[in-house]
Amino acid sequence: MAANARNVFVLFVSRIPWTLANKEIREYFMQFGQIRRCVLPFNEETGFHRGFCRITYTNEEGLEESILNTTHVVEGSRLLVQQSNLHAGRSGEKDDS
């Protein structure tokens, strides 16, 4: 691995209902570890978010803890989580943190 490369610990969250905002998602997933970034992309035509987000943890433990917890329910909605194979900071996504 190159000396200047940094590890990225990104969680992909889907099935997010339109009633949840970045703040609620971030607050929920903070219980698993420190969050560096929470990106909830919006559809410019509708003004609603697109139903998924990417959460970047500061370390691997936060990512692992969130994946090991198999049930994620926020305000009555069950979310689907998996480790993202994309890099954090992907272009075209707006950071709402």
DSSP file (Angstrom, degrees, kcal/mol; ACC not computed):
  #  RESIDUE AA STRUCTURE BP1 BP2  ACC     N-H-->O    O-->H-N    N-H-->O    O-->H-N    TCO  KAPPA ALPHA  PHI   PSI    X-CA   Y-CA   Z-CA
    1    1 A M              0   0    0      0, 0.0     2,-0.0     0, 0.0     0, 0.0   0.000 360.0 360.0 360.0 139.3    0.0    0.0    0.0
    2    2 A A    >   -     0   0    0      1,-0.1     3,-1.0     2,-0.1     0, 0.0  -0.308 360.0-122.3 -66.2 149.4    1.3    3.5   -0.8
    3    3 A A  T 3  S+     0   0    0      1,-0.2    -1,-0.1     3,-0.0     0, 0.0   0.813 111.1  47.2 -64.5 -31.3    2.5    5.6    2.0
    4    4 A N  T 3  S+     0   0    0      2,-0.1    -1,-0.2     0, 0.0     2,-0.2   0.498  87.8 106.6 -92.1  -1.9    0.0    8.4    1.3
    5    5 A A    <   -     0   0    0     -3,-1.0     2,-0.4     1,-0.0     0, 0.0  -0.513  56.6-154.8 -73.9 143.0   -3.0    6.1    0.8
    6    6 A R        -     0   0    0     -2,-0.2     2,-0.2     0, 0.0    -2,-0.1  -0.916  19.0-110.1-119.5 148.8   -5.5    6.3    3.6
    7    7 A N        -     0   0    0     -2,-0.4     2,-0.5     2,-0.0     0, 0.0  -0.509  28.8-155.0 -74.3 141.7   -7.9    3.7    4.7
    8    8 A V        -     0   0    0     -2,-0.2     2,-0.7     2,-0.1    50,-0.1  -0.983   7.5-165.8-122.8 126.5  -11.6    4.5    4.0
    9    9 A F  E     +A   57   0A   0     48,-0.7    48,-3.1    -2,-0.5     2,-0.5  -0.819  21.5 172.7-115.5  89.0  -14.3    2.9    6.1
   10   10 A V  E     -A   56   0A   0     -2,-0.7    74,-2.5    74,-0.3     2,-0.4  -0.854  18.6-162.1-111.6 131.2  -17.6    3.5    4.2
   11   11 A L  E     -AB  55  83A   0     44,-3.2    44,-2.7    -2,-0.5     2,-0.5  -0.914  11.2-147.0-107.0 132.3  -21.0    2.1    5.0
   12   12 A F  E     -AB  54  82A   0     70,-3.5    70,-2.0    -2,-0.4     2,-0.5  -0.897  15.9-169.5-100.8 125.8  -23.7    2.1    2.4
   13   13 A V  E     +AB  53  81A   0     40,-2.7    40,-2.5    -2,-0.5     2,-0.2  -0.964   9.7 172.4-118.9 127.3  -27.2    2.5    3.8
   14   14 A S  E     +AB  52  80A   0     66,-3.0    66,-2.2    -2,-0.5    38,-0.2  -0.727  50.0  54.3-127.0 179.0  -30.3    2.0    1.7
   15   15 A R        +     0   0    0     36,-0.6    37,-0.2     1,-0.2    -1,-0.1   0.824  66.0 163.1  64.0  34.8  -34.1    1.9    2.1
   16   16 A I        -     0   0    0     35,-2.2    -1,-0.2    -3,-0.2    63,-0.0  -0.743  35.5-130.3 -84.4 120.7  -34.1    5.3    3.8
   17   17 A P    >   -     0   0    0      0, 0.0     3,-1.8     0, 0.0    34,-0.1  -0.345  19.4-114.4 -69.9 154.7  -37.6    6.8    3.9
   18   18 A W  T 3  S+     0   0    0      1,-0.3    31,-0.2    32,-0.1    -2,-0.0   0.677 111.4  69.1 -63.9 -16.5  -38.0   10.3    2.7
   19   19 A T  T 3  S+     0   0    0      2,-0.0     2,-0.4     0, 0.0    -1,-0.3   0.663  84.1  84.7 -77.7 -15.9  -39.0   11.4    6.2
   20   20 A L    <   -     0   0    0     -3,-1.8     2,-0.2     4,-0.0    -4,-0.0  -0.705  64.2-160.7 -90.4 139.2  -35.5   10.8    7.6
   21   21 A A     >  -     0   0    0     -2,-0.4     4,-2.0     1,-0.1     3,-0.3  -0.624  36.4 -96.6-109.8 171.2  -32.9   13.6    7.3
   22   22 A N  H  > S+     0   0    0      1,-0.2     4,-2.9    -2,-0.2     5,-0.2   0.869 120.8  58.7 -53.5 -41.2  -29.1   13.5    7.5
   23   23 A K  H  > S+     0   0    0      1,-0.2     4,-2.5     2,-0.2    -1,-0.2   0.917 107.1  44.6 -59.9 -46.7  -29.3   14.5   11.1
   24   24 A E  H  > S+     0   0    0     -3,-0.3     4,-2.1     2,-0.2    -1,-0.2   0.891 114.8  48.8 -67.2 -39.2  -31.3   11.5   12.2
   25   25 A I  H  X S+     0   0    0     -4,-2.0     4,-2.4     2,-0.2    -2,-0.2   0.941 113.3  46.8 -65.0 -47.4  -29.2    9.1   10.2
   26   26 A R  H  X S+     0   0    0     -4,-2.9     4,-1.4     1,-0.2    -2,-0.2   0.925 111.8  50.8 -60.8 -46.2  -26.0   10.5   11.6
   27   27 A E  H  < S+     0   0    0     -4,-2.5     4,-0.4    -5,-0.2    -1,-0.2   0.896 111.7  48.2 -61.1 -40.5  -27.2   10.5   15.2
   28   28 A Y  H >< S+     0   0    0     -4,-2.1     3,-1.3     1,-0.2    -2,-0.2   0.954 113.8  44.4 -65.1 -49.6  -28.3    6.9   14.9
   29   29 A F  H >X S+     0   0    0     -4,-2.4     3,-1.4     1,-0.3     4,-0.5   0.609  94.6  78.7 -76.8 -10.9  -25.1    5.6   13.3
   30   30 A M  G >< S+     0   0    0     -4,-1.4     3,-0.6     1,-0.3    -1,-0.3   0.731  78.5  73.3 -65.6 -21.4  -22.9    7.5   15.8
   31   31 A Q  G <4 S+     0   0    0     -3,-1.3    -1,-0.3    -4,-0.4    -2,-0.2   0.715  97.0  49.3 -65.5 -18.0  -23.6    4.8   18.4
   32   32 A F  G <4 S-     0   0    0     -3,-1.4     2,-0.3     1,-0.3    33,-0.2   0.654 127.3 -48.4 -95.1 -18.5  -21.3    2.5   16.4
   33   33 A G  S << S-     0   0    0     -3,-0.6    -1,-0.3    -4,-0.5     2,-0.3  -0.922  74.5 -49.9 164.5 172.2  -18.3    4.9   16.1
   34   34 A Q        -     0   0    0     -2,-0.3    24,-2.3    -3,-0.1     2,-0.5  -0.495  52.2-141.7 -71.5 130.9  -17.1    8.3   15.2
   35   35 A I  E     -C   57   0A   0     -2,-0.3    22,-0.3    22,-0.2     3,-0.1  -0.813  19.8-175.6 -99.5 129.3  -18.4    9.5   11.8
   36   36 A R  E    S-     0   0A   0     20,-3.1     2,-0.3    -2,-0.5    21,-0.2   0.839  74.1  -0.8 -84.6 -39.2  -16.1   11.5    9.5
   37   37 A R  E     -C   56   0A   0     19,-1.6    19,-3.2     2,-0.0     2,-0.4  -0.994  50.8-164.0-156.2 143.0  -18.8   12.1    6.9
   38   38 A C  E     -C   55   0A   0     -2,-0.3    58,-0.8    17,-0.2     2,-0.6  -0.965  15.1-169.3-131.4 114.8  -22.4   11.4    6.1
   39   39 A V  E     +CD  54  95A   0     15,-2.9    15,-2.1    -2,-0.4    56,-0.2  -0.924  10.8 176.1-113.4 118.7  -23.5   11.9    2.5
   40   40 A L        -     0   0    0     54,-0.7    13,-0.2    -2,-0.6   -18,-0.1  -0.880  24.6-146.1-119.9  93.8  -27.2   11.8    1.7
   41   41 A P        -     0   0    0      0, 0.0     9,-2.6     0, 0.0     2,-0.3  -0.306  10.6-146.0 -68.8 144.3  -27.6   12.7   -2.0
   42   42 A F  B     -E   49   0B   0      7,-0.3     2,-0.7     8,-0.1     7,-0.3  -0.794  14.2-122.5-109.5 150.7  -30.6   14.6   -3.2
   43   43 A N     >  -     0   0    0      5,-3.0     4,-2.8    -2,-0.3     5,-0.2  -0.828  19.2-153.1 -87.6 117.8  -32.6   14.5   -6.4
   44   44 A E  T  4 S+     0   0    0     -2,-0.7    -1,-0.1     1,-0.2     5,-0.0   0.795  90.9  52.7 -65.6 -28.3  -32.5   18.0   -7.8
   45   45 A E  T  4 S+     0   0    0      1,-0.1    -1,-0.2     3,-0.1    -2,-0.0   0.912 121.9  26.6 -73.7 -43.1  -35.8   17.5   -9.7
   46   46 A T  T  4 S-     0   0    0      2,-0.2    -2,-0.2    -3,-0.0    -1,-0.1   0.750  92.7-133.8 -93.0 -25.9  -37.9   16.3   -6.7
   47   47 A G     <  +     0   0    0     -4,-2.8     2,-0.2     1,-0.4    -3,-0.1   0.405  70.0 113.8  83.9  -3.4  -36.0   18.0   -3.8
   48   48 A F  S    S-     0   0    0     -5,-0.2    -5,-3.0     1,-0.1    -1,-0.4  -0.654  74.9-102.3 -96.6 156.1  -36.2   14.7   -1.9
   49   49 A H  B     -E   42   0B   0     -7,-0.3    -7,-0.3    -2,-0.2    -1,-0.1  -0.329  32.6-114.0 -72.1 165.7  -33.2   12.6   -1.0
   50   50 A R        -     0   0    0     -9,-2.6    -8,-0.1     2,-0.3    -1,-0.1   0.366  48.0-104.2 -88.4   4.8  -32.6    9.5   -3.1
   51   51 A G  S    S+     0   0    0    -10,-0.2   -35,-2.2     1,-0.2   -36,-0.6   0.559  92.0  72.3  89.1   8.1  -33.2    6.9   -0.4
   52   52 A F  E     -A   14   0A   0    -11,-0.3     2,-0.3   -38,-0.2    -2,-0.3  -0.968  52.6-175.0-146.5 163.2  -29.6    5.9    0.3
   53   53 A C  E     -A   13   0A   0    -40,-2.5   -40,-2.7    -2,-0.3     2,-0.4  -0.966  20.8-129.8-151.0 167.6  -26.5    7.4    1.9
   54   54 A R  E     -AC  12  39A   0    -15,-2.1   -15,-2.9    -2,-0.3     2,-0.5  -0.992  18.5-163.5-123.0 128.4  -22.8    6.7    2.5
   55   55 A I  E     -AC  11  38A   0    -44,-2.7   -44,-3.2    -2,-0.4     2,-0.6  -0.952   4.2-157.0-113.8 125.9  -21.4    7.0    6.0
   56   56 A T  E     -AC  10  37A   0    -19,-3.2   -20,-3.1    -2,-0.5   -19,-1.6  -0.910   9.6-156.5-105.2 119.4  -17.6    7.2    6.4
   57   57 A Y  E     -AC   9  35A   0    -48,-3.1   -48,-0.7    -2,-0.6   -22,-0.2  -0.580  21.3-128.5 -88.8 156.1  -16.3    6.2    9.8
   58   58 A T  S    S+     0   0    0    -24,-2.3     2,-0.3    -2,-0.2   -23,-0.1   0.686  90.4  19.5 -77.1 -18.2  -13.0    7.4   11.2
   59   59 A N  S  > S-     0   0    0    -25,-0.4     4,-1.1   -50,-0.1     3,-0.4  -0.954  80.6-107.6-148.2 167.6  -11.9    3.8   11.9
   60   60 A E  H  > S+     0   0    0     -2,-0.3     4,-2.8     1,-0.2     5,-0.2   0.795 109.2  67.0 -66.8 -30.4  -12.6    0.2   11.0
   61   61 A E  H  > S+     0   0    0      1,-0.2     4,-2.7     2,-0.2    -1,-0.2   0.900  99.3  50.2 -61.0 -42.0  -14.3   -0.6   14.4
   62   62 A G  H  > S+     0   0    0     -3,-0.4     4,-2.0     2,-0.2    -1,-0.2   0.920 112.6  47.0 -61.6 -44.0  -17.2    1.8   13.7
   63   63 A L  H  X S+     0   0    0     -4,-1.1     4,-1.8     2,-0.2    -2,-0.2   0.939 113.9  47.1 -62.4 -48.5  -17.8    0.2   10.3
   64   64 A E  H  X S+     0   0    0     -4,-2.8     4,-2.6     1,-0.2    -2,-0.2   0.900 110.8  51.7 -62.5 -42.2  -17.5   -3.3   11.6
   65   65 A E  H  X S+     0   0    0     -4,-2.7     4,-1.5   -33,-0.2    -1,-0.2   0.895 109.9  49.0 -62.8 -40.2  -19.9   -2.6   14.6
   66   66 A S  H  < S+     0   0    0     -4,-2.0    -1,-0.2    -5,-0.2    -2,-0.2   0.845 113.9  46.2 -70.0 -31.8  -22.5   -1.2   12.3
   67   67 A I  H  < S+     0   0    0     -4,-1.8    -2,-0.2     1,-0.2    -1,-0.2   0.873 108.4  55.4 -76.4 -37.5  -22.3   -4.2    9.9
   68   68 A L  H  < S+     0   0    0     -4,-2.6     2,-0.9    -5,-0.2    -2,-0.2   0.820  90.4  81.2 -65.4 -30.5  -22.4   -6.7   12.8
   69   69 A N     <  -     0   0    0     -4,-1.5    -1,-0.0    -5,-0.2     3,-0.0  -0.688  67.5-169.7 -75.9 109.6  -25.7   -5.2   14.0
   70   70 A T        +     0   0    0     -2,-0.9     2,-0.6     1,-0.1    -1,-0.2   0.653  65.0  60.5 -82.4 -15.2  -28.1   -6.9   11.7
   71   71 A T        +     0   0    0     -3,-0.1     2,-0.5     9,-0.1    -1,-0.1  -0.946  56.8 175.8-119.5 117.1  -31.2   -4.8   12.5
   72   72 A H  E     +F   79   0C   0      7,-0.6     7,-3.4    -2,-0.6     2,-0.5  -0.941   6.4 171.7-120.7 108.1  -31.2   -1.1   12.0
   73   73 A V  E     -F   78   0C   0     -2,-0.5     2,-0.5     5,-0.2     5,-0.2  -0.974   5.6-179.1-120.9 121.9  -34.5    0.6   12.7
   74   74 A V  E >  S-F   77   0C   0      3,-2.7     3,-2.0    -2,-0.5   -49,-0.0  -0.982  74.1 -19.7-124.0 120.8  -34.7    4.4   12.8
   75   75 A E  T 3  S-     0   0    0     -2,-0.5    -1,-0.1     1,-0.3     3,-0.1   0.875 130.3 -48.7  48.6  44.2  -38.1    6.0   13.5
   76   76 A G  T 3  S+     0   0    0      1,-0.2     2,-0.5    -3,-0.0    -1,-0.3   0.407 115.3 113.6  83.3  -1.8  -39.9    2.8   12.7
   77   77 A S  E <   -F   74   0C   0     -3,-2.0    -3,-2.7   -60,-0.0     2,-0.6  -0.896  61.5-136.8-108.5 130.2  -38.1    2.2    9.4
   78   78 A R  E     -F   73   0C   0     -2,-0.5     2,-0.3    -5,-0.2    -5,-0.2  -0.741  22.7-155.7 -86.7 122.7  -35.8   -0.7    8.9
   79   79 A L  E     -F   72   0C   0     -7,-3.4    -7,-0.6    -2,-0.6     2,-0.5  -0.673   9.2-133.9 -98.2 151.7  -32.6    0.3    7.0
   80   80 A L  E     -B   14   0A   0    -66,-2.2   -66,-3.0    -2,-0.3     2,-0.4  -0.919  26.6-172.7-105.2 127.6  -30.4   -2.0    4.9
   81   81 A V  E     +B   13   0A   0     -2,-0.5     2,-0.3   -68,-0.2   -68,-0.2  -0.922  13.0 155.9-123.4 147.7  -26.6   -1.6    5.5
   82   82 A Q  E     -B   12   0A   0    -70,-2.0   -70,-3.5    -2,-0.4     2,-0.3  -0.972  49.2 -86.8-158.7 158.5  -23.6   -3.1    3.8
   83   83 A Q  E     -B   11   0A   0     -2,-0.3     2,-0.3   -72,-0.2   -72,-0.2  -0.525  47.3-127.7 -69.8 132.8  -19.9   -2.2    3.4
   84   84 A S        -     0   0    0    -74,-2.5   -74,-0.3    -2,-0.3     4,-0.1  -0.602  14.3-160.7 -83.1 140.2  -19.5    0.1    0.5
   85   85 A N        +     0   0    0     -2,-0.3     2,-0.2     2,-0.1    -1,-0.1   0.300  68.9  90.2 -99.9   8.8  -16.9   -0.8   -2.2
   86   86 A L  S    S-     0   0    0    -76,-0.1     2,-0.2     1,-0.1   -76,-0.1  -0.660  83.7-105.6 -98.1 159.2  -16.8    2.8   -3.4
   87   87 A H    >   -     0   0    0     -2,-0.2     3,-0.6     1,-0.1    -2,-0.1  -0.547  36.3-104.2 -83.3 149.7  -14.5    5.5   -2.2
   88   88 A A  T 3  S+     0   0    0      1,-0.2    -1,-0.1    -2,-0.2   -78,-0.0  -0.342 102.0  37.6 -65.4 151.5  -15.7    8.2    0.1
   89   89 A G  T 3  S-     0   0    0      1,-0.2    -1,-0.2    -2,-0.0     3,-0.1   0.766  76.4-179.8  79.1  25.8  -16.1   11.7   -1.4
   90   90 A R    X   -     0   0    0     -3,-0.6     3,-1.1     1,-0.1    -1,-0.2  -0.335  34.6-103.6 -60.1 138.0  -17.5   10.4   -4.7
   91   91 A S  T 3  S+     0   0    0      1,-0.2    -1,-0.1     3,-0.0     3,-0.1  -0.254 101.7  37.5 -65.6 152.0  -18.3   13.3   -7.1
   92   92 A G  T 3  S+     0   0    0      1,-0.3     2,-0.5    -3,-0.1    -1,-0.2   0.378  89.9 110.0  89.1  -3.2  -21.9   14.3   -7.5
   93   93 A E    <   -     0   0    0     -3,-1.1     2,-0.5   -52,-0.1    -1,-0.3  -0.898  60.9-139.7-109.4 136.2  -22.8   13.8   -3.9
   94   94 A K        -     0   0    0     -2,-0.5   -54,-0.7    -3,-0.1     2,-0.6  -0.785  11.9-135.0 -96.1 128.8  -23.6   16.6   -1.6
   95   95 A D  B     -D   39   0A   0     -2,-0.5   -56,-0.2   -56,-0.2   -58,-0.0  -0.742  21.1-178.0 -84.6 119.1  -22.3   16.5    1.9
   96   96 A D              0   0    0    -58,-0.8    -1,-0.1    -2,-0.6   -57,-0.1   0.232 360.0 360.0-100.9  11.9  -25.2   17.6    4.2
   97   97 A S              0   0    0    -59,-0.3    -1,-0.2   -75,-0.1   -58,-0.1   0.499 360.0 360.0 -74.4 360.0  -23.2   17.3    7.5
